[in-house]
Amino acid sequence: MKTFAIKSADCAPSVLELVNEMEDGFVVRIVRHRDDWEDVSEEFMTRELFDTCVRTGYIYEKSA
């Protein structure tokens, strides 16, 4: 599973994990770390939106 950092204005680190790849996009898990808890959601992201986010630097792959 690939993990991407999400560019953010606040200090709380957020990550996007690719859960499943489909023909037209991805199922992603977004984890937002807060002071004493985590906000976790799973959503569908189109391939076009994902590619745009990578190209603009909004998300970038984290090294292992």
C-alpha positions as CSV (number, residue, x, y, z in Angstrom):
1,M,0.0,0.0,0.0
2,K,1.5,3.4,-1.0
3,T,1.3,6.3,1.4
4,F,1.2,9.9,0.5
5,A,1.7,13.0,2.6
6,I,-1.0,15.7,2.2
7,K,0.1,19.3,2.0
8,S,-1.5,21.3,4.8
9,A,-1.5,24.8,6.3
10,D,-1.8,23.5,9.8
11,C,0.8,21.6,11.8
12,A,-1.2,18.4,12.0
13,P,0.3,15.8,9.6
14,S,-2.2,14.1,7.3
15,V,-1.7,11.1,5.1
16,L,-3.5,9.5,2.2
17,E,-3.2,5.7,1.7
18,L,-4.1,3.9,-1.5
19,V,-6.4,1.1,-0.3
20,N,-7.5,-0.3,-3.7
21,E,-6.9,0.7,-7.3
22,M,-9.8,0.4,-9.9
23,E,-10.0,1.2,-13.5
24,D,-11.4,4.8,-13.0
25,G,-9.7,5.7,-9.7
26,F,-8.7,4.7,-6.2
27,V,-10.3,3.9,-2.9
28,V,-8.2,6.0,-0.4
29,R,-8.0,6.2,3.3
30,I,-7.3,9.7,4.6
31,V,-5.9,9.9,8.1
32,R,-5.7,13.3,9.8
33,H,-3.7,13.3,13.0
34,R,-4.9,15.7,15.7
35,D,-3.6,16.5,19.2
36,D,-5.1,13.5,20.9
37,W,-7.1,11.6,18.2
38,E,-7.2,10.6,14.5
39,D,-9.8,11.4,12.0
40,V,-10.0,8.5,9.5
41,S,-12.2,8.3,6.4
42,E,-12.3,6.1,3.3
43,E,-13.4,7.6,0.0
44,F,-13.3,7.1,-3.8
45,M,-10.9,9.4,-5.7
46,T,-10.9,9.6,-9.4
47,R,-7.7,8.9,-11.2
48,E,-7.8,12.4,-12.8
49,L,-8.1,14.1,-9.4
50,F,-5.3,11.9,-7.9
51,D,-3.0,12.7,-10.8
52,T,-3.7,16.4,-10.5
53,C,-3.0,16.3,-6.7
54,V,0.4,14.6,-7.4
55,R,1.3,16.9,-10.3
56,T,0.6,20.1,-8.3
57,G,2.3,18.8,-5.1
58,Y,-0.8,18.7,-3.0
59,I,0.1,15.1,-2.2
60,Y,3.5,13.5,-2.5
61,E,4.7,9.9,-1.9
62,K,6.3,9.3,1.4
63,S,9.6,7.4,1.4
64,A,9.6,4.1,3.2
